Amino acid sequence: MKLLAKIVVLLCLLLGNCVSAEPFKVLVLPVDLFSVCDNYYCFPEVSEVIAVDVINNFNKRGKIVSPNLYDVRKKLAEDPKLKASAVNTLNRFKNKNSVDFTSTKAVAKAFDAKSVLLISSLVTQQTSKRNVWEVMEVSSAFEAYNIYTMETNAVLTDNVNDVVMWSGKYKRSLADNESRFWAVTSSQAASQLEKLKFYSRDIISKNISENVTLRFYPKVTKPVLPKSTEKTETTDFRPNPLGSTNVRLQDDKDYGEIHSETIFDF
């Protein structure tokens, strides 16, 4: 009997599957979580499209689990105070590109998650920032010829220690060969949506998912390296023992691979 027990223990050690490690739980929050059918085309906002793809990637692999956005909205709607904390978190990240750890921690605790992944996606033209579909409406109305840039930011927070574990910035040019981004007909608008869904599903969500997984399982997956980078002096999220999350840096060498800026041109 003792011999049989020893054999079982030995097999467990060799196969490494007798005791399965509990997966990490990450709450994914797009800044447009509450913007349901809030544009002329009634299309989902890009931050939500990306968030859904990231959540699907996490749950398929099983290393990280994330509640779906339907359940997140439902739970937040049942608690006005909790919803107010979520709205504060999302608005601050969307408008100021910073994290309110007090509000974020309250929301994370309600979902029994120690980490939150915030995702924003806005279109920039010179100094203005808008949602993708707002830009399409304006461009369609006036047949404007402009080069718009969609900037997506993702930030993974550790809500136990109130620090940022990883951040990524991605850019994509929104224009055709003639520098236009507009849709006169519904079919043209739907075509633009499909392009953005492809961009999310096959490119950006994979990049974000794998880099987040790397923070929890550094030996399981390799980071997705940017195709091209721009190194400029900018204000980004960095872990800081003094408690400040916005630190102006010119060199990433002391902080490792925690930030990526990738430019996508289609």
N, C-alpha and C positions, 0 to 999 in steps of 0.2 A: 504493500500500500504506500509506504514511504517512497519506494522507488518510483511508483507511478506518479506521485505528487512532484517528485524532483523532475521527472520527464516533462510534465505539464508546465512547470515553471521555466524549464530550459527552453521549451518550444515558444513560450510567451516572450522570452527575452530575444530569441532568434528572430521570430516573426514580427515582434513589436506591435501586435494588433490585439492583444488580450485586453488591454486597458486603453481605451480611446480618449485622447485629450479633448476636453470640452472646447468647442470653437469660440473664438472671440466674437463679441457682439458689437457691431458698429451701427449707429443710427445715422442714416443718410438723409440729409435735409437740403433740398433745393430751395433757393431763395424765393422762387415763385410757387411754393407749396400751396398757397391759398389763392393763387390766380387761376382759377378754373374757368376755362372758356371766357377769358377776359380780353380777347382781341377780335378784330373784325372777322377773321377767318375761322375763329373758334378752334384754332390749332393749339396743341400743348406748347408751353414755353420750353425753350431749349434746355434750360437748367433741369426741368422735370424729365425731359426725354433722356438726358445723360444720367440722371439719378436712377431712373428705372433700369437702365442698362447696367449700371454699376451694381445695383442691388441684385439683379439676376445673375451677374457674374459671381458675386460673393456666394450666393445661395447654391449655385450649381457646383462650385468647387468644395463647399462644405467646411473650409478652413475658417471662414468668417460668415456669420449669419446676420441678416438685416431684415427688419420688418418692412413689408411693402407699404407704399405711400397711402393706400386706401386705409389700412389699419392705423397708420400714423395720424391721418386727418381725423378719423373717427374718434380716436382716443383723445386727441387735443380738443375736439369739439365738445366733448363731454365735461371738460374742466376749463372754464373761462380763464382762470388764473394761470393755468399751465399754458393755454393757448396764447395768452398775452406775453408770457416769457418766450415762447417760440417766435412770435411775431417780432419781438424786440431783438432776438438773436439774428433772425433773417434780415431784418431791415438794416441793422447795424453792419452786418457783413456785406450786404448789397450796396449800401450807400457810402460806407466809410472804409470798407475792406479791412475791418478789424473784428475781433472776437470779444463778446461780453461773456466772460467765463461764468459769472454768477447765473445769468439766464440760461446759458447753454448747459450748465451742470444740472439745473433744475429739470430741464427737459430730458436730459440723458438719464437721470435717476428714475424718472417715471417709466422709462422703457427698459430699465435694468441694463443700461449700456454704459460702459466706462469711456467710450470714445464716440465722437460725433464727426461725421464727414460733411462739411458745408460745401455746396456747389453753387456758383453763380455764373451766369453767361449773359453778357451785355454787348451791344454793338456800339462801337465808337466811331464818330466822325468829327475830327478835330477835337473840340472840347466837350461835345455833347455825348451822352450815353443813353441808349434806348433799348427796348426789347426788339428782337428780330422782326416780329410781325408789325410793330409800329413803323419801323424803317421801311418795310415793304409797302405799307399803306401810303406813306408819304411819297415814296419813289414812284409807286404806281399812279398816283393822282397827278403827278407833274412830269412823269417820265424823266426823272432826274438821272443824270449821269454822274455818279459818285462812287468812290471806292470806300466801302465800309469795311471795318475790321471787327469781327466778333471775338471778344476776349473772354475766356473761361477761366475761372479761378476755383481751385479745390484746396481745402484746408482740412487736415485731420487733427483733431484735438484730443489730448489726454485730459479728461475731466476729473481725474483723481489728483493729478499734480498741477493742473491748470497751465499746461504748456502746449505748444503746437508740435506735433510729432513729424508732420510732413506738409509741404505745400507745393502746388504745381500751378503754373500759369501757361495757358495755351492760346494761340491766336490763329485765326483763319480769315483770309480775305473773302468777302462776300461780293463777288462780281463775276460777270461773264467776260468773254474776250474783248468786249467793247466797254468794259468798266461799268456795267449796269447791274443793278439788282432790283428788279421790279417784276410785278405780275399783274398784267391787265385782266387776265381771265382766271377762273378758279382752277383750271387744269394747270396753268403755269404756277400758281401758288402751291398746288399740291406737289408739283415737281420739285419746287424749292424745299418743301417739307421732307420729301424722300431723300434729297441730297443731305439734309441735316441729320436725318435718322441714320443714314449710312455713315456719316462722319462720327456720330455718337457710337453706334454699335461696333463698327470695325476699327475705329482708331482711338478716339479720346477715352471712351469708357474702359477699354482694355488697358490703356496706359495708366489711368487712374487706379483701376482695380489692382493691377500688378504691383504698382508702387506702394499702395496701401498694404497689400498682403506682405510685402517685403518688410514693413515695419514690425509685423508680428512674427513672421517666419523668415528670417534673413537667409536661411540656408535652403529654403524650398524653391524660391523663384528668383530670377534675376531682374534687376530694374530695367524698365523700358527706357532706352536712351533716346533723347530728342534727335530728330533728323537735322535740325539746325537750331542754333541758339543765338541770342542777343545778350551780351553782357553789358549792362548799363547800371549806373548807380540808381537804385530804386529802393522803395520802402516795402519790405516783405516780411512775412512771418518767420521768426526764428526762435528756437528754444532759448530762453533767457532766465538764468537763476534768480535774477532780481525781480522777476515778475512781469516785466514789460514784454509785450508780444510784437510791437512794431519797432524794429531796430534798423537803422540805416547802415547798410553794409556795401562794401565795394568788392569784397573777396569772399568766396564761399568755402575756401579750403579748410578752414577750421571747423566747419559745420557738417562736412560730409555731404552725401547725396540726399539732401532733403528738399531741394527746390529745383524745378525744371521749367524753362520757358521754351516752348516749342512753337514754331511758326509753320502753319499749314497753308499752302496755296493750291487752290483747285482751279 
